[in-house]
Amino acid sequence: MKKIKILIADDHSVVREGLRALLGKVADFDVIAEAADGEEAVRLAGEKKPDVAIVDISMPNVNGIDATRGIHDVSPGTKVLIFTIHENEEYIYQMFASGANGYVLKDAGKNDIIAAVRTIVAGGRFFSPGVSRVIIDEFVRRSRADRGAPAPGKPPLTQRESEILKHIASGLTNAEIAHKLFLSIRTINTHRTNLMHKLDVHNTAGLVRYAMENGLENIGS
């Protein structure tokens, strides 16, 4: 029987021990490594090539969002399951952009955690009920928007603004966008500020939400 190889990344040893004990009781699960921070998680993913990495968001050195991108870079075949206490929109949108395959809250029951691992290994996605509500609300808003059209009452974006917004929604930092577009970080900062003012939003989550509502590509790429 081929076992599902699992990496656990959480800065709390009690959480790691609890997950290891739970998953160790499942016949076809094999916890092959543990990491106490995001940097270690990326390194171990590159070395061990797990089928699934269970990753917390709030970790020292490298957080779960950046760790997810790093894990995909060093081990493209690894699925990432976020395991966190955070249920707010901004974290959910950022995890979408980083390429997470599932998002489970730490108050989930053991059956949900096991089901989440099996689901994402099979190529699906798994979300805790509270997270699913946020996603469904976003889908409804997006389905009501005209694909590619500006939101009602908001001015159209320039080609450059649309390009930068796509990269923001894909989870790139200002420095990464500047490097990709051969622009200065200061120029990207200015564009980001102008986008927030033009679209009447106040944070990155608002920009990502606008991009999703208007069908801009590269979400999660």
C-alpha positions as CSV (number, residue, x, y, z in Angstrom):
1,M,0.0,0.0,0.0
2,K,1.5,3.3,-1.1
3,K,1.4,5.8,1.8
4,I,0.7,9.5,1.6
5,K,3.9,11.3,2.8
6,I,3.1,14.3,5.0
7,L,5.2,17.2,6.3
8,I,3.9,19.2,9.3
9,A,5.0,22.8,9.7
10,D,3.9,24.7,12.9
11,D,5.9,26.7,15.4
12,H,4.0,25.1,18.3
13,S,5.4,21.7,19.3
14,V,2.0,20.7,20.9
15,V,0.2,21.2,17.6
16,R,2.9,19.2,15.7
17,E,2.7,16.4,18.3
18,G,-1.1,16.3,18.1
19,L,-1.2,16.2,14.4
20,R,1.5,13.5,14.3
21,A,-0.5,11.4,16.8
22,L,-3.7,11.9,14.8
23,L,-2.3,11.2,11.4
24,G,-0.1,8.4,12.6
25,K,-3.3,6.3,13.3
26,V,-4.3,6.4,9.7
27,A,-3.0,3.3,7.9
28,D,-2.0,5.0,4.6
29,F,-0.6,8.2,6.1
30,D,3.1,8.6,6.9
31,V,4.4,11.8,8.7
32,I,7.9,12.0,7.3
33,A,9.1,15.4,8.7
34,E,8.2,18.3,11.0
35,A,9.2,21.9,10.8
36,A,9.1,24.7,13.4
37,D,9.1,27.6,11.0
38,G,8.5,28.4,7.3
39,E,12.1,28.4,6.3
40,E,12.6,24.9,7.6
41,A,9.4,23.8,6.0
42,V,10.6,24.9,2.5
43,R,14.0,23.2,3.1
44,L,12.4,19.9,4.2
45,A,9.9,20.0,1.3
46,G,12.8,20.2,-1.1
47,E,14.6,17.4,0.6
48,K,11.7,15.0,1.4
49,K,9.3,15.8,-1.5
50,P,6.2,15.1,0.6
51,D,2.8,14.5,-1.0
52,V,1.2,17.0,1.5
53,A,2.5,19.8,3.6
54,I,0.3,20.9,6.5
55,V,1.3,24.5,7.1
56,D,0.4,27.1,9.7
57,I,0.2,30.8,8.7
58,S,1.8,32.5,11.7
59,M,5.3,31.1,11.9
60,P,8.7,32.8,12.6
61,N,11.3,33.6,9.9
62,V,9.1,32.7,7.0
63,N,5.3,32.8,7.4
64,G,3.0,30.2,5.9
65,I,2.0,32.4,2.9
66,D,5.6,32.7,1.7
67,A,6.4,29.2,2.8
68,T,3.6,27.9,0.5
69,R,5.1,29.6,-2.5
70,G,8.5,28.3,-1.5
71,I,7.2,24.8,-1.2
72,H,5.7,24.9,-4.6
73,D,9.0,26.2,-6.0
74,V,11.2,23.4,-4.5
75,S,8.6,20.6,-4.7
76,P,5.9,21.3,-7.3
77,G,4.1,18.0,-6.7
78,T,3.5,18.8,-3.0
79,K,0.0,19.8,-2.1
80,V,-0.3,22.5,0.7
81,L,-3.0,22.3,3.4
82,I,-3.2,25.4,5.5
83,F,-4.0,24.6,9.2
84,T,-4.6,27.8,11.1
85,I,-6.8,29.8,13.5
86,H,-7.2,32.6,11.0
87,E,-10.6,33.0,9.3
88,N,-10.4,36.5,7.9
89,E,-10.7,37.4,4.3
90,E,-7.3,38.8,3.8
91,Y,-5.5,35.7,4.8
92,I,-7.8,33.5,2.7
93,Y,-7.2,35.6,-0.4
94,Q,-3.5,35.6,0.2
95,M,-3.4,31.9,0.5
96,F,-5.4,31.5,-2.7
97,A,-2.8,33.7,-4.4
98,S,0.1,31.6,-2.9
99,G,-1.3,28.4,-4.3
100,A,-2.7,26.6,-1.3
101,N,-4.9,23.6,-2.0
102,G,-6.9,23.6,1.2
103,Y,-7.6,25.7,4.2
104,V,-8.7,24.1,7.5
105,L,-9.2,25.8,10.8
106,K,-7.6,24.5,13.9
107,D,-10.9,23.8,15.6
108,A,-11.8,21.3,12.9
109,G,-12.6,17.7,13.9
110,K,-10.2,14.9,13.2
111,N,-12.4,13.5,10.4
112,D,-12.2,16.9,8.6
113,I,-8.4,17.0,8.8
114,I,-8.1,13.4,7.4
115,A,-10.7,14.2,4.7
116,A,-8.8,17.4,3.8
117,V,-5.5,15.4,3.2
118,R,-7.3,12.8,1.1
119,T,-9.2,15.4,-0.9
120,I,-6.2,17.5,-1.9
121,V,-4.0,14.5,-2.7
122,A,-6.8,13.4,-5.1
123,G,-6.6,16.7,-6.8
124,G,-9.5,18.5,-5.1
125,R,-9.7,21.4,-2.7
126,F,-10.9,21.4,0.9
127,F,-12.1,24.2,3.1
128,S,-13.5,24.5,6.6
129,P,-17.2,25.6,6.6
130,G,-16.4,29.1,7.8
131,V,-13.8,29.5,5.0
132,S,-16.2,28.1,2.5
133,R,-18.7,30.8,3.3
134,V,-16.2,33.5,2.5
135,I,-15.3,31.7,-0.8
136,I,-19.0,31.3,-1.8
137,D,-19.7,35.0,-1.0
138,E,-16.7,35.9,-3.2
139,F,-17.9,33.7,-6.0
140,V,-21.4,35.2,-5.9
141,R,-19.9,38.7,-6.1
142,R,-17.6,37.7,-8.9
143,S,-20.4,36.0,-10.9
144,R,-22.4,39.2,-10.8
145,A,-19.6,41.2,-12.2
146,D,-19.1,41.6,-16.0
147,R,-15.8,39.8,-16.8
148,G,-13.1,42.3,-17.4
149,A,-15.3,45.3,-16.8
150,P,-14.6,47.9,-14.1
151,A,-16.9,47.8,-11.1
152,P,-19.9,50.2,-11.3
153,G,-19.0,53.7,-10.5
154,K,-15.2,53.1,-10.6
155,P,-13.0,54.5,-13.4
156,P,-11.4,52.1,-15.9
157,L,-7.8,51.0,-15.3
158,T,-4.9,51.8,-17.6
159,Q,-3.1,48.9,-19.2
160,R,-0.2,49.3,-16.8
161,E,-2.5,49.5,-13.7
162,S,-4.3,46.3,-14.9
163,E,-0.9,44.6,-15.3
164,I,0.3,45.5,-11.8
165,L,-3.0,44.6,-10.3
166,K,-2.8,41.1,-11.8
167,H,0.6,40.6,-10.3
168,I,-0.6,41.9,-6.9
169,A,-3.5,39.4,-7.0
170,S,-1.0,36.7,-7.9
171,G,0.7,37.3,-4.6
172,L,3.9,39.0,-5.8
173,T,5.6,41.6,-3.6
174,N,6.3,45.1,-4.8
175,A,10.0,44.1,-5.2
176,E,9.0,41.1,-7.3
177,I,6.7,43.1,-9.5
178,A,9.3,45.8,-10.0
179,H,11.9,43.1,-11.1
180,K,9.4,41.5,-13.4
181,L,8.3,44.7,-15.1
182,F,11.8,46.4,-15.1
183,L,10.5,49.2,-13.0
184,S,11.6,50.8,-9.7
185,I,10.0,49.7,-6.4
186,R,9.1,53.3,-5.9
187,T,7.1,53.3,-9.1
188,I,5.3,50.1,-8.1
189,N,4.5,51.7,-4.7
190,T,3.0,54.7,-6.5
191,H,0.9,52.5,-8.8
192,R,-0.3,50.5,-5.8
193,T,-1.3,53.7,-3.9
194,N,-3.1,55.1,-7.0
195,L,-4.9,51.8,-7.5
196,M,-6.2,51.9,-3.9
197,H,-7.3,55.5,-4.4
198,K,-9.0,54.8,-7.7
199,L,-10.8,51.7,-6.6
200,D,-11.6,53.1,-3.1
201,V,-10.0,50.1,-1.3
202,H,-7.6,50.3,1.7
203,N,-5.5,47.1,1.7
204,T,-4.2,44.3,-0.5
205,A,-7.2,42.2,0.2
206,G,-9.4,44.9,-1.4
207,L,-7.2,44.9,-4.5
208,V,-7.3,41.1,-4.7
209,R,-11.1,41.1,-4.2
210,Y,-11.5,43.7,-7.0
211,A,-9.4,41.5,-9.3
212,M,-11.4,38.4,-8.6
213,E,-14.7,40.3,-9.1
214,N,-13.6,41.5,-12.5
215,G,-12.2,38.3,-13.8
216,L,-8.5,39.3,-14.0
217,E,-6.3,36.4,-14.8
218,N,-3.3,35.0,-12.8
219,I,-5.2,34.6,-9.5
220,G,-3.3,31.8,-7.7
221,S,-0.7,31.4,-10.4
